[in-house]
Amino acid sequence: MSSDYYPFIRVADDEPEIPEQLGTKQKYWLYRDDDRYLLKLGRPNTGENWAEIVACELCALLGLPHAHYEFSVWKGQKGVICKTVVPVGGRLILGNELLSEIHSNYPTQENYGNTDHTLGRIHGLLSQPEITTPIGWHVPDACIKTAFDVFVGYLMLDAWIANQDRHHENWAVINADDGIYLSPTFDHAASMGQNETDKKRKTLLTSSDPRQRINAYIEKARSAIYLNKLEPKPLSTVDAFRQAAGRSPEAAGYWQSKLVEVSNEQCLEIFKRIPKSEISELAIEFAMALLELNKQRILENLSK
């Protein structure tokens, strides 16, 4: 295998110690060199592992604070591994816990179809001055003032990669000795059509039926965030970003400028580094088309 490919971190059979209960995938905590790591096993016949790696690298291109993922293998099972974003003595407080502290009847167990998980509530929470931007992350521009300004970047990422998993357990703040601050973004595996078959990808890329084309497909991508409690459906991923941009236009403009700077060649180079055993050429072609089309949609929406 070429040294240019992303490597696999081998995890010893006896390393994982504590199962992680959150989420639907198999997850385990383990310790290495006094640091805590989360091991996530991708589900069979999906591209969850490569999607997590690609999203991580795209975050780096945008300058977004993010959890860093690497490929892993444990007991013959492939997954990804990442170092915890929580410092020693700190605590990760997920969105559902945060919102339930403010709204007494907030449904903490409903990750999807939760109409109480609204953009307005997230904006109100993350605009509070006591919640700062991620510690250790260099604030790149004077227009990034609040945690919500950074979260706008997370929503732009979701729109770009068609991440449909920004539910209330997939964003958080960290309470640590040095304050309360927005967590780096994490958990992006439900993106880029990673769970589609190559047969469907080919249809979406080549069909003469507009309803079966990739353009129609990407418009169906939904955030897990609602505009308000009365809406029957959550916002699309692009509309979630557009609505957030309306609340924080300067920050949105900054993240837009970062997206403009990312070239197709840079994105393709990331995919080329995914081992060929993990991703098909058609999956790469489809994901690249998805990224290019969503980039256009994001920039068009913001220019209106």
C-alpha beads as a LAMMPS data file, in Angstrom:
LAMMPS data file: protein, C-alpha beads

304 atoms
303 bonds

1 atom types
1 bond types

-500.0 500.0 xlo xhi
-500.0 500.0 ylo yhi
-500.0 500.0 zlo zhi

Masses

1 110.0

Atoms # bond

1 1 1 0.000 0.000 0.000
2 1 1 1.298 3.452 -0.888
3 1 1 2.654 5.524 1.974
4 1 1 0.450 8.338 0.637
5 1 1 -2.650 6.534 1.866
6 1 1 -4.087 7.377 5.276
7 1 1 -2.768 4.722 7.661
8 1 1 -4.735 2.346 9.856
9 1 1 -4.116 2.584 13.605
10 1 1 -4.037 -0.943 14.998
11 1 1 -5.827 -1.360 18.312
12 1 1 -4.861 -4.321 20.492
13 1 1 -7.629 -6.778 21.341
14 1 1 -7.528 -5.890 25.036
15 1 1 -7.267 -2.083 24.692
16 1 1 -10.932 -0.982 24.680
17 1 1 -12.180 -0.650 28.231
18 1 1 -15.526 1.124 28.334
19 1 1 -18.385 0.844 25.823
20 1 1 -19.899 4.198 24.817
21 1 1 -23.686 4.109 25.063
22 1 1 -24.474 7.182 22.940
23 1 1 -25.371 6.687 19.297
24 1 1 -26.221 3.619 17.263
25 1 1 -22.740 2.402 16.321
26 1 1 -20.366 0.264 18.356
27 1 1 -18.086 2.621 20.266
28 1 1 -15.439 2.043 22.919
29 1 1 -13.192 4.223 25.042
30 1 1 -9.534 3.337 25.469
31 1 1 -6.409 4.946 26.917
32 1 1 -3.072 5.546 25.215
33 1 1 -0.166 7.529 26.690
34 1 1 -2.454 9.003 29.345
35 1 1 -4.880 10.246 26.669
36 1 1 -8.440 9.048 26.123
37 1 1 -9.533 7.867 22.674
38 1 1 -12.874 6.896 21.178
39 1 1 -12.957 3.906 18.843
40 1 1 -15.979 3.782 16.489
41 1 1 -16.658 0.742 14.329
42 1 1 -18.222 1.458 10.953
43 1 1 -21.286 -0.539 10.001
44 1 1 -20.836 -3.157 7.259
45 1 1 -21.623 -2.178 3.667
46 1 1 -21.397 1.544 4.405
47 1 1 -18.744 4.185 3.879
48 1 1 -19.044 5.583 7.400
49 1 1 -15.321 5.230 8.041
50 1 1 -14.103 7.024 4.929
51 1 1 -16.785 9.696 5.306
52 1 1 -15.526 10.499 8.804
53 1 1 -11.946 10.796 7.551
54 1 1 -12.857 12.939 4.552
55 1 1 -15.040 15.247 6.652
56 1 1 -12.194 15.638 9.134
57 1 1 -9.822 16.702 6.354
58 1 1 -12.391 19.088 4.879
59 1 1 -12.758 20.707 8.313
60 1 1 -9.007 21.297 8.275
61 1 1 -9.227 23.000 4.871
62 1 1 -11.971 25.298 6.186
63 1 1 -10.133 26.010 9.429
64 1 1 -12.977 24.643 11.547
65 1 1 -12.205 23.310 15.032
66 1 1 -12.848 19.579 14.791
67 1 1 -12.182 16.184 16.311
68 1 1 -9.336 14.470 14.466
69 1 1 -10.151 11.014 13.087
70 1 1 -7.895 8.253 11.795
71 1 1 -8.674 4.848 10.331
72 1 1 -8.436 1.993 12.827
73 1 1 -8.707 -1.780 12.959
74 1 1 -9.593 -3.848 16.046
75 1 1 -10.185 -7.593 16.109
76 1 1 -10.445 -7.506 12.328
77 1 1 -13.130 -4.831 12.434
78 1 1 -12.481 -1.515 10.722
79 1 1 -13.445 1.812 12.171
80 1 1 -12.077 5.201 13.116
81 1 1 -10.341 6.427 16.229
82 1 1 -10.098 9.926 17.647
83 1 1 -8.549 11.543 20.675
84 1 1 -11.112 13.044 23.032
85 1 1 -11.742 16.773 22.616
86 1 1 -12.407 17.082 26.372
87 1 1 -9.458 18.079 28.600
88 1 1 -8.680 16.273 31.838
89 1 1 -11.210 17.329 34.448
90 1 1 -13.574 18.730 31.823
91 1 1 -17.035 17.554 30.842
92 1 1 -18.788 17.383 27.485
93 1 1 -22.330 18.745 27.799
94 1 1 -24.452 17.716 24.840
95 1 1 -27.052 19.920 23.194
96 1 1 -30.022 18.046 24.639
97 1 1 -28.784 18.564 28.194
98 1 1 -28.068 22.228 27.542
99 1 1 -31.483 22.905 26.041
100 1 1 -33.325 20.953 28.740
101 1 1 -31.757 23.176 31.397
102 1 1 -33.358 26.196 29.729
103 1 1 -36.598 24.638 28.477
104 1 1 -38.148 22.419 31.153
105 1 1 -40.224 20.274 28.779
106 1 1 -37.498 19.720 26.233
107 1 1 -37.605 16.085 24.914
108 1 1 -34.053 14.941 25.599
109 1 1 -34.442 11.433 24.160
110 1 1 -35.716 12.359 20.689
111 1 1 -32.731 12.768 18.388
112 1 1 -34.839 12.934 15.219
113 1 1 -38.241 14.460 14.588
114 1 1 -37.666 16.716 17.581
115 1 1 -39.426 19.976 16.725
116 1 1 -38.095 21.560 19.942
117 1 1 -34.590 21.380 18.478
118 1 1 -34.839 24.767 16.788
119 1 1 -32.280 27.112 15.326
120 1 1 -33.590 29.944 17.472
121 1 1 -32.946 28.015 20.673
122 1 1 -29.459 27.044 19.541
123 1 1 -28.728 30.647 18.575
124 1 1 -29.950 31.952 21.911
125 1 1 -27.828 29.474 23.820
126 1 1 -24.600 29.787 21.849
127 1 1 -24.787 33.586 21.737
128 1 1 -24.451 33.807 25.509
129 1 1 -21.164 35.538 26.407
130 1 1 -20.232 32.919 29.012
131 1 1 -19.962 30.289 26.257
132 1 1 -16.837 31.110 24.287
133 1 1 -15.256 29.882 21.080
134 1 1 -13.301 26.606 21.353
135 1 1 -10.271 26.833 23.644
136 1 1 -6.990 26.283 21.830
137 1 1 -8.500 27.258 18.486
138 1 1 -7.096 30.446 16.999
139 1 1 -9.955 32.827 16.207
140 1 1 -9.186 33.554 12.548
141 1 1 -11.133 36.783 12.008
142 1 1 -12.566 39.652 14.050
143 1 1 -16.079 38.820 12.828
144 1 1 -15.988 35.522 14.743
145 1 1 -17.073 36.730 18.159
146 1 1 -19.408 34.123 19.643
147 1 1 -19.754 30.383 19.860
148 1 1 -22.697 30.686 17.487
149 1 1 -20.452 32.354 14.903
150 1 1 -18.344 29.180 14.950
151 1 1 -21.462 26.986 14.888
152 1 1 -22.460 28.763 11.673
153 1 1 -19.316 27.221 10.204
154 1 1 -20.434 23.788 11.429
155 1 1 -23.752 24.271 9.633
156 1 1 -21.945 25.296 6.457
157 1 1 -19.908 22.105 6.686
158 1 1 -23.143 20.116 7.077
159 1 1 -24.584 21.790 3.981
160 1 1 -21.435 21.147 1.979
161 1 1 -21.065 17.453 2.812
162 1 1 -24.824 16.761 3.183
163 1 1 -24.435 15.744 6.818
164 1 1 -27.898 14.875 8.092
165 1 1 -26.877 14.021 11.640
166 1 1 -26.605 17.373 13.463
167 1 1 -29.086 16.288 16.114
168 1 1 -28.905 17.477 19.709
169 1 1 -26.309 14.867 20.734
170 1 1 -23.987 15.827 17.869
171 1 1 -23.081 19.281 19.109
172 1 1 -21.969 20.291 22.579
173 1 1 -20.098 22.632 24.877
174 1 1 -17.218 21.747 27.157
175 1 1 -17.133 22.781 30.807
176 1 1 -13.511 22.809 31.947
177 1 1 -11.136 24.596 34.297
178 1 1 -10.507 27.271 31.677
179 1 1 -14.193 28.064 31.117
180 1 1 -17.238 26.961 29.159
181 1 1 -16.753 26.820 25.422
182 1 1 -18.130 25.323 22.242
183 1 1 -16.867 21.850 21.479
184 1 1 -15.041 21.226 18.209
185 1 1 -17.369 19.667 15.645
186 1 1 -17.560 15.871 15.636
187 1 1 -19.383 12.854 14.187
188 1 1 -19.813 13.474 10.445
189 1 1 -20.156 9.914 9.146
190 1 1 -23.727 10.384 7.861
191 1 1 -22.579 12.422 4.882
192 1 1 -21.569 12.441 1.197
193 1 1 -23.968 9.629 0.339
194 1 1 -21.644 7.142 2.047
195 1 1 -24.417 4.579 2.558
196 1 1 -25.584 4.466 -1.067
197 1 1 -24.767 1.564 -3.352
198 1 1 -22.639 2.099 -6.431
199 1 1 -25.650 1.116 -8.508
200 1 1 -27.663 3.992 -7.074
201 1 1 -24.720 6.376 -7.384
202 1 1 -24.413 5.550 -11.072
203 1 1 -28.120 6.166 -11.575
204 1 1 -27.934 9.512 -9.784
205 1 1 -24.964 10.569 -11.887
206 1 1 -26.291 9.448 -15.283
207 1 1 -30.107 9.253 -15.252
208 1 1 -32.029 11.280 -17.832
209 1 1 -34.887 11.598 -15.339
210 1 1 -34.444 14.857 -13.357
211 1 1 -36.117 13.228 -10.359
212 1 1 -33.380 10.574 -10.309
213 1 1 -30.436 12.941 -10.708
214 1 1 -27.938 13.947 -8.058
215 1 1 -29.316 17.513 -8.093
216 1 1 -32.643 16.237 -6.769
217 1 1 -30.888 13.902 -4.348
218 1 1 -28.851 16.606 -2.613
219 1 1 -31.896 18.837 -2.159
220 1 1 -33.444 16.122 0.030
221 1 1 -30.650 16.340 2.625
222 1 1 -32.196 17.397 5.921
223 1 1 -30.649 18.810 9.028
224 1 1 -31.999 17.618 12.370
225 1 1 -32.708 21.267 13.220
226 1 1 -36.111 22.941 12.847
227 1 1 -36.835 26.558 12.017
228 1 1 -39.563 26.586 14.678
229 1 1 -41.762 24.134 16.582
230 1 1 -44.650 24.449 14.118
231 1 1 -42.702 23.265 11.075
232 1 1 -43.597 19.734 9.888
233 1 1 -40.076 19.012 8.649
234 1 1 -36.585 19.984 9.739
235 1 1 -34.651 22.501 7.681
236 1 1 -32.688 21.255 4.721
237 1 1 -28.966 21.346 5.388
238 1 1 -28.536 24.331 3.056
239 1 1 -31.524 26.166 4.546
240 1 1 -30.188 25.572 8.069
241 1 1 -27.018 27.342 7.063
242 1 1 -28.918 30.091 5.227
243 1 1 -31.113 30.749 8.273
244 1 1 -28.075 30.808 10.535
245 1 1 -26.387 33.192 8.106
246 1 1 -29.290 35.574 8.539
247 1 1 -28.634 35.630 12.277
248 1 1 -24.884 36.057 11.929
249 1 1 -24.160 37.449 8.447
250 1 1 -20.566 38.538 9.020
251 1 1 -19.546 35.151 10.362
252 1 1 -21.385 33.409 7.515
253 1 1 -19.565 35.601 5.019
254 1 1 -16.262 34.617 6.559
255 1 1 -17.038 30.890 6.333
256 1 1 -18.257 31.421 2.781
257 1 1 -14.885 32.943 1.908
258 1 1 -13.118 29.906 3.363
259 1 1 -15.242 27.606 1.228
260 1 1 -14.398 29.627 -1.873
261 1 1 -10.703 29.043 -1.170
262 1 1 -11.061 25.249 -1.208
263 1 1 -10.407 23.842 -4.673
264 1 1 -11.766 20.689 -6.278
265 1 1 -8.161 19.513 -6.569
266 1 1 -7.685 19.731 -2.800
267 1 1 -10.847 17.704 -2.230
268 1 1 -9.852 15.082 -4.785
269 1 1 -6.452 14.724 -3.176
270 1 1 -8.160 13.768 0.099
271 1 1 -10.151 11.046 -1.640
272 1 1 -7.040 9.752 -3.397
273 1 1 -5.470 9.130 0.011
274 1 1 -8.319 6.846 1.101
275 1 1 -7.093 3.237 0.703
276 1 1 -8.728 1.629 -2.338
277 1 1 -10.042 -1.164 -0.120
278 1 1 -12.254 1.380 1.639
279 1 1 -13.875 3.345 -1.183
280 1 1 -14.872 2.732 -4.792
281 1 1 -14.068 4.989 -7.715
282 1 1 -17.788 5.591 -8.202
283 1 1 -18.161 6.626 -4.546
284 1 1 -15.370 9.160 -5.096
285 1 1 -16.954 10.471 -8.287
286 1 1 -20.326 10.787 -6.577
287 1 1 -18.947 12.487 -3.453
288 1 1 -16.929 14.936 -5.530
289 1 1 -20.021 15.850 -7.567
290 1 1 -22.021 16.267 -4.354
291 1 1 -19.406 18.589 -2.854
292 1 1 -19.181 20.706 -5.996
293 1 1 -22.951 21.081 -6.369
294 1 1 -23.509 21.849 -2.688
295 1 1 -20.713 24.415 -2.765
296 1 1 -22.534 26.191 -5.587
297 1 1 -25.817 26.067 -3.658
298 1 1 -24.251 27.501 -0.514
299 1 1 -22.632 30.374 -2.352
300 1 1 -25.738 31.106 -4.421
301 1 1 -27.956 31.198 -1.346
302 1 1 -25.681 33.574 0.449
303 1 1 -25.421 35.909 -2.509
304 1 1 -29.194 36.405 -2.685

Bonds

1 1 1 2
2 1 2 3
3 1 3 4
4 1 4 5
5 1 5 6
6 1 6 7
7 1 7 8
8 1 8 9
9 1 9 10
10 1 10 11
11 1 11 12
12 1 12 13
13 1 13 14
14 1 14 15
15 1 15 16
16 1 16 17
17 1 17 18
18 1 18 19
19 1 19 20
20 1 20 21
21 1 21 22
22 1 22 23
23 1 23 24
24 1 24 25
25 1 25 26
26 1 26 27
27 1 27 28
28 1 28 29
29 1 29 30
30 1 30 31
31 1 31 32
32 1 32 33
33 1 33 34
34 1 34 35
35 1 35 36
36 1 36 37
37 1 37 38
38 1 38 39
39 1 39 40
40 1 40 41
41 1 41 42
42 1 42 43
43 1 43 44
44 1 44 45
45 1 45 46
46 1 46 47
47 1 47 48
48 1 48 49
49 1 49 50
50 1 50 51
51 1 51 52
52 1 52 53
53 1 53 54
54 1 54 55
55 1 55 56
56 1 56 57
57 1 57 58
58 1 58 59
59 1 59 60
60 1 60 61
61 1 61 62
62 1 62 63
63 1 63 64
64 1 64 65
65 1 65 66
66 1 66 67
67 1 67 68
68 1 68 69
69 1 69 70
70 1 70 71
71 1 71 72
72 1 72 73
73 1 73 74
74 1 74 75
75 1 75 76
76 1 76 77
77 1 77 78
78 1 78 79
79 1 79 80
80 1 80 81
81 1 81 82
82 1 82 83
83 1 83 84
84 1 84 85
85 1 85 86
86 1 86 87
87 1 87 88
88 1 88 89
89 1 89 90
90 1 90 91
91 1 91 92
92 1 92 93
93 1 93 94
94 1 94 95
95 1 95 96
96 1 96 97
97 1 97 98
98 1 98 99
99 1 99 100
100 1 100 101
101 1 101 102
102 1 102 103
103 1 103 104
104 1 104 105
105 1 105 106
106 1 106 107
107 1 107 108
108 1 108 109
109 1 109 110
110 1 110 111
111 1 111 112
112 1 112 113
113 1 113 114
114 1 114 115
115 1 115 116
116 1 116 117
117 1 117 118
118 1 118 119
119 1 119 120
120 1 120 121
121 1 121 122
122 1 122 123
123 1 123 124
124 1 124 125
125 1 125 126
126 1 126 127
127 1 127 128
128 1 128 129
129 1 129 130
130 1 130 131
131 1 131 132
132 1 132 133
133 1 133 134
134 1 134 135
135 1 135 136
136 1 136 137
137 1 137 138
138 1 138 139
139 1 139 140
140 1 140 141
141 1 141 142
142 1 142 143
143 1 143 144
144 1 144 145
145 1 145 146
146 1 146 147
147 1 147 148
148 1 148 149
149 1 149 150
150 1 150 151
151 1 151 152
152 1 152 153
153 1 153 154
154 1 154 155
155 1 155 156
156 1 156 157
157 1 157 158
158 1 158 159
159 1 159 160
160 1 160 161
161 1 161 162
162 1 162 163
163 1 163 164
164 1 164 165
165 1 165 166
166 1 166 167
167 1 167 168
168 1 168 169
169 1 169 170
170 1 170 171
171 1 171 172
172 1 172 173
173 1 173 174
174 1 174 175
175 1 175 176
176 1 176 177
177 1 177 178
178 1 178 179
179 1 179 180
180 1 180 181
181 1 181 182
182 1 182 183
183 1 183 184
184 1 184 185
185 1 185 186
186 1 186 187
187 1 187 188
188 1 188 189
189 1 189 190
190 1 190 191
191 1 191 192
192 1 192 193
193 1 193 194
194 1 194 195
195 1 195 196
196 1 196 197
197 1 197 198
198 1 198 199
199 1 199 200
200 1 200 201
201 1 201 202
202 1 202 203
203 1 203 204
204 1 204 205
205 1 205 206
206 1 206 207
207 1 207 208
208 1 208 209
209 1 209 210
210 1 210 211
211 1 211 212
212 1 212 213
213 1 213 214
214 1 214 215
215 1 215 216
216 1 216 217
217 1 217 218
218 1 218 219
219 1 219 220
220 1 220 221
221 1 221 222
222 1 222 223
223 1 223 224
224 1 224 225
225 1 225 226
226 1 226 227
227 1 227 228
228 1 228 229
229 1 229 230
230 1 230 231
231 1 231 232
232 1 232 233
233 1 233 234
234 1 234 235
235 1 235 236
236 1 236 237
237 1 237 238
238 1 238 239
239 1 239 240
240 1 240 241
241 1 241 242
242 1 242 243
243 1 243 244
244 1 244 245
245 1 245 246
246 1 246 247
247 1 247 248
248 1 248 249
249 1 249 250
250 1 250 251
251 1 251 252
252 1 252 253
253 1 253 254
254 1 254 255
255 1 255 256
256 1 256 257
257 1 257 258
258 1 258 259
259 1 259 260
260 1 260 261
261 1 261 262
262 1 262 263
263 1 263 264
264 1 264 265
265 1 265 266
266 1 266 267
267 1 267 268
268 1 268 269
269 1 269 270
270 1 270 271
271 1 271 272
272 1 272 273
273 1 273 274
274 1 274 275
275 1 275 276
276 1 276 277
277 1 277 278
278 1 278 279
279 1 279 280
280 1 280 281
281 1 281 282
282 1 282 283
283 1 283 284
284 1 284 285
285 1 285 286
286 1 286 287
287 1 287 288
288 1 288 289
289 1 289 290
290 1 290 291
291 1 291 292
292 1 292 293
293 1 293 294
294 1 294 295
295 1 295 296
296 1 296 297
297 1 297 298
298 1 298 299
299 1 299 300
300 1 300 301
301 1 301 302
302 1 302 303
303 1 303 304
